[in-house]
Amino acid sequence: MTLRDELEKTGGWLFKWRSYLPLIILPILLVALRESEYLERIVGDFTEDLFEGMCVTIAFIGLSIRCIVVGYAPKATSGRNTKGQKAETLNTTGMYSIVRHPLYLGNFFIFLGIVLFTEVWWFVLISILAFWLYYERIMLAEEKFLQEKFCGTFLEWSEKTPAFIPKFRNWQPATLAFSLKNVLKREYTGLFIIIASFAFIETSGEILTEGGLNDSFWPMSFVAGLVIYITLRTLKRKTRILDVEGI
């Protein structure tokens, strides 16, 4: 087995378990959170608040990228399936006209915003390296699947479209109309993960470094996010309100 084949095989395995494997970094995060209030002690509350606002903005830029992709996505593409690779059509317009893996680009910004929020430089570096090694293998496995299924069409598209850094001059409008229902149906989990992650980092950091909570904003945000998550999940599973014809 060649090294590329081995990486692609590993990527297929990581793809199936990608929803759970990031939890491996949790023990390292708990260690890092003991240093999480360092920025506040050095530069003060106001500057730290600005930095945290920047982190939240970065994460929601990532979520916005995912929402744009999913809102224009054809049936059986750009999903959160974990059982295996699936694509009935090859997306080459919209976000897919400027980058081959826009969902993973969105994931990167979400992940970057969250890890920066810890304010621990060494944890940020470890996390970014782990993200790259992790998703590089997933992208290799995904592209092998697409190449085998779509052959020349995939090769032609991949030659002019970068894998991860967008090439904006390639932009072509999406062929489908934007569907807000599709976004609500498929991205409510991402919204909750972002809110829950920020709430966990902030509250855990304050408890570990200061012995208690100083602010109720993130705990209240977590409750609000949980309500939104339960509501949209219920609508998705128990009703047809979020159903979109052909999706």
Residue frames relative to the residue before (quaternion, step in Angstrom):
aa qw qx qy qz dx dy dz
M 1.0000 0.0000 0.0000 0.0000 0.00 0.00 0.00
T 0.3964 -0.7156 0.5210 0.2437 3.59 -0.80 1.00
L 0.6640 -0.4971 0.3718 0.4168 3.54 -1.29 0.34
R 0.6417 0.5214 -0.3304 0.4552 3.60 0.98 -0.82
D 0.6442 0.5149 -0.3237 0.4637 3.58 0.96 -0.85
E 0.6531 0.5173 -0.3122 0.4566 3.56 1.00 -0.83
L 0.6493 0.5067 -0.3109 0.4744 3.57 1.02 -0.81
E 0.6514 0.5091 -0.3127 0.4677 3.58 1.01 -0.80
K 0.6332 0.5208 -0.3264 0.4704 3.58 1.04 -0.76
T 0.6457 0.5065 -0.3057 0.4828 3.55 1.00 -0.86
G 0.6384 0.5398 -0.3172 0.4477 3.56 1.03 -0.81
G 0.6290 0.5300 -0.3336 0.4606 3.58 1.04 -0.73
W 0.6536 0.5010 -0.3056 0.4780 3.55 1.03 -0.80
L 0.6578 0.5084 -0.3046 0.4648 3.58 0.95 -0.87
F 0.6012 0.5744 -0.3505 0.4309 3.57 1.09 -0.76
K 0.6779 0.5065 -0.2911 0.4463 3.57 0.92 -0.92
W 0.7855 0.3142 -0.1428 0.5137 3.57 1.05 -0.78
R 0.3414 0.8001 -0.4551 0.1904 3.58 1.26 0.23
S 0.6013 0.5709 -0.3674 0.4213 3.61 1.17 -0.37
Y 0.7674 0.3792 -0.1770 0.4858 3.57 1.15 -0.59
L 0.5930 0.6235 -0.3678 0.3528 3.59 1.03 -0.68
P 0.5992 0.5657 -0.3925 0.4086 3.68 0.96 -0.57
L 0.5512 0.6173 -0.3965 0.3974 3.61 1.19 -0.40
I 0.5105 0.6523 -0.4151 0.3762 3.59 1.25 -0.37
I 0.6674 0.5203 -0.2984 0.4414 3.57 1.12 -0.69
L 0.4439 0.7376 -0.4274 0.2762 3.59 1.28 -0.26
P 0.6573 0.4981 -0.3444 0.4486 3.69 0.82 -0.78
I 0.6392 0.5077 -0.3277 0.4758 3.60 1.03 -0.76
L 0.6196 0.5517 -0.3348 0.4469 3.57 1.06 -0.77
L 0.6574 0.5188 -0.3146 0.4469 3.59 0.93 -0.88
V 0.6241 0.5099 -0.3309 0.4909 3.57 1.12 -0.66
A 0.6689 0.5170 -0.2976 0.4435 3.58 0.91 -0.93
L 0.6368 0.5703 -0.3362 0.3954 3.59 1.00 -0.79
R 0.5475 0.6020 -0.4035 0.4183 3.58 1.21 -0.27
E 0.7178 0.3767 -0.2323 0.5374 3.57 1.29 -0.33
S 0.4235 0.7859 -0.4007 0.2062 3.56 1.30 -0.06
E 0.6959 0.4513 -0.2928 0.4757 3.62 1.12 -0.36
Y 0.3198 0.7807 -0.4854 0.2295 3.58 1.27 0.27
L 0.6522 0.5281 -0.3208 0.4391 3.60 0.90 -0.90
E 0.6392 0.5288 -0.3271 0.4525 3.58 0.99 -0.81
R 0.6719 0.4987 -0.3022 0.4566 3.58 0.95 -0.84
I 0.6973 0.4825 -0.2737 0.4540 3.60 1.05 -0.72
V 0.8365 0.2165 -0.0698 0.4985 3.59 0.75 -1.06
G 0.5725 -0.6225 0.3783 0.3763 3.59 1.21 -0.15
D 0.7085 -0.5010 0.3163 0.3834 3.53 -1.33 0.41
F 0.6695 0.5333 -0.3212 0.4051 3.59 0.84 -0.98
T 0.6856 0.4710 -0.2852 0.4761 3.57 0.85 -0.96
E 0.6308 0.5224 -0.3386 0.4632 3.57 1.02 -0.74
D 0.6325 0.5287 -0.3315 0.4589 3.59 1.00 -0.79
L 0.6364 0.5144 -0.3268 0.4728 3.60 1.02 -0.77
F 0.6483 0.5142 -0.3128 0.4664 3.56 0.97 -0.86
E 0.6634 0.4958 -0.3079 0.4682 3.60 0.91 -0.88
G 0.6218 0.5309 -0.3392 0.4653 3.59 1.06 -0.72
M 0.6260 0.5251 -0.3297 0.4730 3.58 1.06 -0.75
C 0.6429 0.5282 -0.3214 0.4521 3.60 0.98 -0.85
V 0.6516 0.5065 -0.3077 0.4734 3.57 0.95 -0.89
T 0.6398 0.5303 -0.3181 0.4564 3.58 0.99 -0.86
I 0.6434 0.5212 -0.3226 0.4585 3.59 0.93 -0.87
A 0.6628 0.5101 -0.3073 0.4540 3.58 0.91 -0.92
F 0.7096 0.4448 -0.2709 0.4746 3.58 0.92 -0.84
I 0.5242 0.5622 -0.4221 0.4806 3.60 1.23 -0.23
G 0.6436 0.5193 -0.3105 0.4687 3.56 1.00 -0.85
L 0.6600 0.4904 -0.3102 0.4772 3.58 0.93 -0.86
S 0.6290 0.5384 -0.3334 0.4508 3.60 1.03 -0.76
I 0.6161 0.5310 -0.3422 0.4705 3.58 1.04 -0.77
R 0.6574 0.5021 -0.3062 0.4712 3.58 0.91 -0.90
C 0.6583 0.5195 -0.3140 0.4452 3.59 0.93 -0.86
I 0.6344 0.5168 -0.3310 0.4700 3.59 1.01 -0.79
V 0.6535 0.5115 -0.3131 0.4619 3.58 0.94 -0.90
V 0.7149 0.4599 -0.2575 0.4595 3.57 0.76 -1.07
G 0.6319 0.5662 -0.3349 0.4099 3.58 1.02 -0.75
Y 0.7523 0.3357 -0.1906 0.5339 3.57 1.17 -0.59
A 0.4649 0.7308 -0.4153 0.2779 3.59 1.28 -0.01
P 0.4416 -0.6638 0.5342 0.2810 3.59 -1.03 0.79
K 0.6994 -0.4536 0.3493 0.4278 3.55 -1.32 0.19
A 0.8630 0.1281 -0.1177 0.4743 3.55 -1.20 0.81
T 0.6302 0.4374 -0.3880 0.5108 3.58 1.00 0.87
S 0.8368 0.2370 -0.1472 0.4710 3.56 -1.34 0.27
G 0.4261 0.7251 -0.4453 0.3073 3.55 0.94 0.83
R 0.5412 -0.6015 0.4817 0.3367 3.52 -1.41 -0.18
N 0.2822 0.7782 -0.5200 0.2108 3.60 1.15 0.43
T 0.1882 -0.8004 0.5637 0.0784 3.55 -1.06 0.80
K 0.5293 0.6581 -0.4071 0.3479 3.62 1.22 -0.14
G 0.7640 -0.2547 0.1851 0.5631 3.57 1.14 -0.57
Q 0.6746 -0.4761 0.3662 0.4290 3.55 -1.30 0.19
K 0.0434 0.7948 -0.6018 0.0655 3.56 -1.04 0.84
A 0.2508 0.7451 -0.5929 0.1743 3.57 -0.89 0.96
E 0.2324 -0.7860 0.5601 0.1207 3.56 -0.59 1.15
T 0.7724 0.1153 -0.0777 0.6197 3.56 1.24 -0.51
L 0.4199 -0.6726 0.5407 0.2810 3.56 -1.26 0.36
N 0.3065 -0.7569 0.5520 0.1687 3.56 -0.61 1.15
T 0.0662 0.8097 -0.5798 0.0614 3.60 -0.75 1.01
T 0.6684 0.4559 -0.3057 0.5019 3.61 1.26 0.11
G 0.7176 0.3928 -0.3088 0.4852 3.57 -1.26 0.14
M 0.8323 -0.1126 0.1092 0.5316 3.57 -0.95 -0.86
Y 0.6477 0.5342 -0.3193 0.4395 3.57 1.11 -0.64
S 0.5839 0.5611 -0.3892 0.4391 3.59 1.23 -0.08
I 0.7392 0.3833 -0.2267 0.5052 3.61 1.19 -0.36
V 0.7946 0.0392 -0.0276 0.6052 3.61 1.22 -0.32
R 0.4890 -0.7082 0.4302 0.2724 3.58 -0.92 0.90
H 0.7958 0.2224 -0.1079 0.5529 3.59 1.09 -0.60
P 0.0062 -0.8532 0.5215 -0.0003 3.62 0.59 1.08
L 0.6101 0.5461 -0.3704 0.4386 3.61 1.05 -0.58
Y 0.6756 0.4732 -0.2938 0.4831 3.57 0.99 -0.80
L 0.5748 0.5493 -0.3692 0.4812 3.58 1.19 -0.52
G 0.6412 0.5085 -0.3098 0.4842 3.56 1.00 -0.84
N 0.6342 0.5320 -0.3220 0.4595 3.57 0.97 -0.85
F 0.6352 0.5446 -0.3343 0.4337 3.57 0.99 -0.82
F 0.6750 0.4814 -0.3024 0.4703 3.59 0.88 -0.89
I 0.6144 0.5283 -0.3459 0.4730 3.58 1.03 -0.73
F 0.6813 0.4958 -0.2724 0.4646 3.54 0.86 -1.04
L 0.6510 0.5239 -0.3127 0.4517 3.58 0.95 -0.91
G 0.6553 0.5158 -0.3145 0.4535 3.58 0.90 -0.89
I 0.6728 0.5047 -0.2924 0.4551 3.56 0.98 -0.89
V 0.7128 0.4440 -0.2826 0.4636 3.62 0.79 -0.93
L 0.6023 0.5407 -0.3630 0.4616 3.62 1.09 -0.59
F 0.5908 0.6075 -0.3474 0.4015 3.56 1.12 -0.71
T 0.5884 0.5854 -0.3654 0.4214 3.60 1.19 -0.46
E 0.2676 -0.7956 0.4919 0.2313 3.58 1.24 -0.59
V 0.5639 0.5647 -0.3923 0.4573 3.58 1.18 0.53
W 0.3827 -0.7912 0.4235 0.2195 3.57 -0.20 1.30
W 0.6882 0.4862 -0.3109 0.4396 3.61 0.86 -0.87
F 0.6191 0.5259 -0.3472 0.4687 3.59 1.12 -0.59
V 0.6158 0.5434 -0.3380 0.4597 3.59 1.06 -0.75
L 0.6744 0.4968 -0.2990 0.4571 3.60 0.88 -0.93
I 0.6512 0.5064 -0.3132 0.4706 3.59 0.93 -0.88
S 0.6738 0.5175 -0.2935 0.4382 3.56 0.91 -0.94
I 0.6591 0.4988 -0.3126 0.4681 3.60 0.93 -0.86
L 0.6393 0.5148 -0.3229 0.4711 3.59 0.98 -0.81
A 0.6603 0.5035 -0.3033 0.4675 3.58 0.93 -0.90
F 0.6239 0.5411 -0.3316 0.4561 3.58 1.03 -0.82
W 0.6805 0.4993 -0.2997 0.4448 3.57 0.86 -0.96
L 0.6705 0.4896 -0.3015 0.4689 3.58 0.85 -0.94
Y 0.6485 0.5437 -0.2929 0.4450 3.56 1.04 -0.86
Y 0.7742 0.3705 -0.1965 0.4741 3.57 0.67 -1.14
E 0.5366 0.6052 -0.4191 0.4124 3.60 1.14 -0.42
R 0.6851 0.4785 -0.2765 0.4746 3.56 0.96 -0.87
I 0.6283 0.5216 -0.3326 0.4718 3.57 1.03 -0.73
M 0.6612 0.5041 -0.3078 0.4625 3.60 0.96 -0.85
L 0.6156 0.5369 -0.3462 0.4614 3.60 1.03 -0.71
A 0.6731 0.4897 -0.2935 0.4701 3.59 0.91 -0.92
E 0.6566 0.5134 -0.3129 0.4554 3.57 0.97 -0.84
E 0.6878 0.4799 -0.2929 0.4592 3.58 0.91 -0.86
K 0.5874 0.5492 -0.3730 0.4628 3.59 1.11 -0.55
F 0.6450 0.5189 -0.3071 0.4694 3.57 0.99 -0.90
L 0.6900 0.4827 -0.2828 0.4593 3.60 0.86 -0.96
Q 0.6402 0.5244 -0.3282 0.4555 3.58 1.01 -0.77
E 0.6688 0.4943 -0.3009 0.4667 3.58 0.96 -0.83
K 0.7144 0.4545 -0.2620 0.4631 3.59 1.02 -0.73
F 0.8133 0.2662 -0.1144 0.5045 3.59 0.91 -0.89
C 0.3064 -0.8275 0.4450 0.1530 3.58 1.36 0.12
G 0.8691 0.0231 0.0067 0.4941 3.57 -0.76 -1.09
T 0.6051 0.5618 -0.3592 0.4349 3.58 1.05 -0.69
F 0.6584 0.4974 -0.3033 0.4766 3.56 0.98 -0.85
L 0.6631 0.5174 -0.3132 0.4411 3.59 0.88 -0.93
E 0.6451 0.5207 -0.3160 0.4614 3.59 0.98 -0.84
W 0.6727 0.4897 -0.2845 0.4761 3.57 0.98 -0.90
S 0.6911 0.4965 -0.2883 0.4390 3.59 0.88 -0.93
E 0.6096 0.5740 -0.3537 0.4170 3.59 1.10 -0.59
K 0.7712 0.3382 -0.1816 0.5078 3.59 1.05 -0.67
T 0.7136 0.4158 -0.2378 0.5112 3.60 1.27 -0.24
P 0.3868 -0.7423 0.4923 0.2386 3.63 -0.58 1.08
A 0.5923 -0.6176 0.3994 0.3290 3.54 -1.19 0.61
F 0.8630 0.0828 0.0188 0.4980 3.58 0.75 -0.97
I 0.7199 0.3602 -0.2409 0.5422 3.62 1.08 -0.60
P 0.4340 -0.7528 0.4258 0.2522 3.61 -0.40 1.21
K 0.1973 -0.7302 0.6436 0.1171 3.52 -1.21 0.72
F 0.2477 -0.8595 0.4274 0.1310 3.53 0.28 1.37
R 0.6227 0.5571 -0.3624 0.4129 3.62 1.04 -0.56
N 0.5973 0.5667 -0.3610 0.4380 3.62 1.27 -0.15
W 0.3805 0.7888 -0.4442 0.1889 3.57 1.29 -0.25
Q 0.0191 0.7488 -0.6619 0.0302 3.53 -1.07 0.96
P 0.5126 -0.6637 0.4392 0.3222 3.63 -0.78 0.94
A 0.5576 -0.6064 0.4555 0.3376 3.54 -1.15 0.68
T 0.4810 -0.6932 0.4647 0.2685 3.56 -1.09 0.72
L 0.7148 0.3983 -0.2416 0.5215 3.60 1.20 -0.43
A 0.5405 -0.5922 0.4817 0.3537 3.55 -1.27 0.39
F 0.5527 -0.6147 0.4489 0.3394 3.57 -1.16 0.62
S 0.1440 -0.7962 0.5855 0.0499 3.57 -0.95 0.94
L 0.3021 -0.7601 0.5533 0.1575 3.57 -0.44 1.24
K 0.6063 0.5617 -0.3542 0.4374 3.58 1.04 -0.72
N 0.6478 0.5197 -0.3179 0.4574 3.55 0.99 -0.83
V 0.6306 0.5243 -0.3258 0.4705 3.57 1.06 -0.76
L 0.6761 0.4904 -0.2947 0.4642 3.59 0.85 -0.97
K 0.6667 0.5220 -0.2920 0.4447 3.56 1.04 -0.82
R 0.8130 0.3239 -0.1265 0.4671 3.57 0.96 -0.86
E 0.7647 0.3805 -0.2072 0.4770 3.62 1.15 -0.36
Y 0.3931 0.7226 -0.4930 0.2834 3.62 1.17 0.19
T 0.6027 0.5578 -0.3590 0.4435 3.57 1.12 -0.61
G 0.6472 0.5259 -0.3185 0.4508 3.58 0.95 -0.86
L 0.6275 0.5335 -0.3293 0.4617 3.58 1.01 -0.82
F 0.6844 0.4847 -0.2893 0.4615 3.57 0.88 -0.94
I 0.6250 0.5396 -0.3433 0.4476 3.59 0.99 -0.78
I 0.6438 0.5210 -0.3257 0.4561 3.59 0.94 -0.83
I 0.6950 0.4713 -0.2812 0.4646 3.57 0.78 -1.03
A 0.6685 0.5043 -0.3009 0.4564 3.58 0.91 -0.92
S 0.6456 0.5270 -0.3236 0.4482 3.60 1.00 -0.79
F 0.6652 0.4850 -0.3059 0.4782 3.58 0.89 -0.89
A 0.6480 0.5199 -0.3176 0.4571 3.59 0.95 -0.86
F 0.6607 0.5118 -0.3042 0.4572 3.58 0.96 -0.90
I 0.6740 0.4984 -0.2999 0.4554 3.59 0.87 -0.95
E 0.6903 0.4903 -0.2887 0.4470 3.57 0.86 -0.96
T 0.7138 0.4472 -0.2708 0.4659 3.59 0.77 -0.99
S 0.6574 0.5011 -0.3139 0.4672 3.59 0.95 -0.84
G 0.6417 0.5317 -0.3211 0.4499 3.58 0.98 -0.82
E 0.6726 0.4874 -0.3007 0.4685 3.58 0.93 -0.85
I 0.6512 0.5086 -0.3198 0.4637 3.58 0.98 -0.79
L 0.7069 0.4743 -0.2702 0.4497 3.59 0.88 -0.91
T 0.7686 0.3704 -0.1976 0.4827 3.60 1.00 -0.75
E 0.8040 0.2597 -0.1158 0.5223 3.57 1.08 -0.70
G 0.5144 -0.6931 0.3893 0.3217 3.57 1.27 -0.04
G 0.8186 0.0281 -0.0244 0.5732 3.61 1.20 0.10
L 0.5959 -0.5798 0.4262 0.3566 3.57 -1.32 0.14
N 0.2299 -0.7786 0.5719 0.1173 3.56 -1.02 0.87
D 0.7868 0.2033 -0.0721 0.5783 3.55 1.23 -0.44
S 0.3151 -0.7721 0.5276 0.1622 3.57 -0.97 0.86
F 0.3898 0.7613 -0.4632 0.2321 3.60 1.29 -0.06
W 0.7465 0.4203 -0.2526 0.4498 3.59 0.68 -1.04
P 0.6111 0.5157 -0.3760 0.4682 3.65 0.99 -0.58
M 0.6566 0.4901 -0.3101 0.4822 3.61 0.99 -0.77
S 0.6260 0.5280 -0.3334 0.4672 3.58 1.06 -0.73
F 0.6185 0.5439 -0.3360 0.4569 3.56 1.05 -0.77
V 0.6515 0.5072 -0.3138 0.4689 3.60 0.91 -0.87
A 0.6545 0.5037 -0.3101 0.4709 3.59 0.95 -0.89
G 0.6565 0.5107 -0.3054 0.4636 3.57 0.97 -0.87
L 0.6394 0.5290 -0.3189 0.4578 3.56 1.03 -0.78
V 0.6326 0.5260 -0.3235 0.4673 3.57 1.02 -0.80
I 0.6519 0.5043 -0.3084 0.4750 3.58 0.97 -0.89
Y 0.6452 0.5339 -0.3116 0.4490 3.57 0.96 -0.90
I 0.6873 0.4774 -0.2865 0.4664 3.59 0.81 -0.99
T 0.6446 0.5352 -0.3222 0.4408 3.58 0.99 -0.86
L 0.7132 0.4455 -0.2613 0.4739 3.59 0.80 -1.03
R 0.6248 0.5303 -0.3400 0.4612 3.60 1.04 -0.69
T 0.6478 0.5112 -0.3097 0.4723 3.57 1.02 -0.81
L 0.6491 0.5139 -0.3141 0.4647 3.57 0.96 -0.88
K 0.6567 0.5210 -0.3046 0.4523 3.57 1.03 -0.82
R 0.7760 0.3961 -0.1854 0.4546 3.57 0.83 -1.04
K 0.7883 0.3581 -0.1598 0.4742 3.58 1.04 -0.77
T 0.7710 0.2583 -0.1558 0.5608 3.59 1.23 -0.27
R 0.4386 -0.6645 0.5295 0.2928 3.56 -1.35 -0.04
I 0.2997 0.7971 -0.4802 0.2104 3.58 1.28 0.30
L 0.7639 0.3647 -0.1901 0.4973 3.58 0.97 -0.85
D 0.4342 0.6998 -0.4660 0.3233 3.58 1.25 0.13
V 0.1305 -0.7657 0.6265 0.0644 3.53 -1.08 0.81
E 0.5182 -0.6581 0.4469 0.3142 3.58 -0.82 0.97
G 0.8226 0.2038 -0.1854 0.4974 3.55 -0.86 1.07
I 0.7206 0.3780 -0.2415 0.5286 3.61 1.29 -0.03
